Amino acid sequence: MSGHSKWATTKHKKAVIDARRGKLFAKLIKNIEVAARTGGADLGGNPTLFDAVQKAKKSSVPNENIDRAVKRGAGLEAGAADYETIMYEGYGPGGVAILIECLTDNRNRAASDVRVALTRNGGSLADPGSVSYLFSRKGQIIVSKEDGVTEDALLEATIEAGAEDITDLGEVFEVLSEPQDLVAVRTALQAAGIDYDSAEASLVPSVQIEVDVEGARKMLRVIDALEDSDDVQNVYANFDASDEVLAAAEE
């Protein structure tokens, strides 16, 4: 899990920076709209919406924006777009596998954005199925260490609910489970009075490719270019790098 852990750490730090820039807001709002459209506006009966709202609140999205997104998605207010989820597969520099999850109301624009971001940064689009088998969907919960929570406390709170793996990522812990156990694990944390930053389904690589500083730098460039597209919601990659390599690559 080491490669995934380092990348999860980087993703977490990037999310904090993106949130400060306000770049993340639109994507979080879109998640809320889609969750409300799929499962209704009741947070108690729609765990996906509950998690989307919690993540938006943690990222300081104003409550008014969140409420309006819920109403738009549930059809209680006009202006909701008809988003569809599309998964693109690709390769980054050095043969790193990349999965790009888009949420878009314009399939052609999304495909064009993804293709341009990849090809301009040393990557390429891949045929469907050629890299997706390298990833498995997992429930992922990120828990901050700010409140003094320990790995033992997390394990005690979540193991019975279905937690499979707990990883120390430095500033936060990552708790992984099967996707169907995500709500149970999240509920167990709440019952234990443990706060968390986010809870969502994520794609975890089963095999990693080790990269050097230059390789990591190229991969971060590709991911930044992909995430610049409004249509791209999530980017998953199977590269591995030491903390020192990642730190040097981010300079």
C-alpha positions, 0 to 999 in steps of 0.5 A: 500500500506504500505507493498508494499512501504517498500518492494519497498524501499528495492528493490530500495536500493538493486538495487543501491548496486547491480549496484555498484557490477556490478551484475545488468549489465547483467540483464539490458543488457538482458532486452534491447536485449529482448525488441529490439528483440520484438519491433525493434531497434527504441527507438522512436517506441519501448517504452519498449526498451526506458525504458530498455535503460533509466534504464541501463543508470541510472545504469551506464551501458556503452553506448557501451554495451547498443548500442551493446545489441540493435543491437544484439537484433534487429538482426543487430549484431551476438551473441543474445541468444534466451531468453524466459520469465518464471514465477515461483511461490513459498513460502518463510519462513512463507508462504510468496508468491513469484513470480520469473520472469526468462529470460532464454535461458535454461529452465532446468537450470532456474528451477533448480536454482529457486528450489535450491535457494528456498529449501536451504533457507526454501522456496518451489516451488508452483503449477502454479496459487497458488500465482500469483492471489495475485499480479497485474501488474502495471506500476511503475515509480521511481522518485528520490528526488535529484532534489527537486521534490515534491509529489504535482508536481508529482501529478500535472504532472501525474494525467491526464495521468493515475497515480493512486498512488504516495508513498513517499519511503524516497529517492524516490517517486513511481508512480503507474498506470495501465500497459497500462498507463505507457508510458503516465505517463512517457511521462507526467513526461518528458513533465514536466521536471521531471527526473526519475530513472526507468519506467517498468511494475511491480507486486504489491501484493494485500495482505501482510504478516507481518514478524518480524526481523527473518522473514524479514532476512529469506526472504531477504536471499531467495531473494538474493539467487534467484537473484544470478541466471543469469536467474532470472530477478525479484523477487516479494514477499508479505511480510510486515515489518516496517522500523525498522524491515527491518533495523535490518534484514539487519544488 
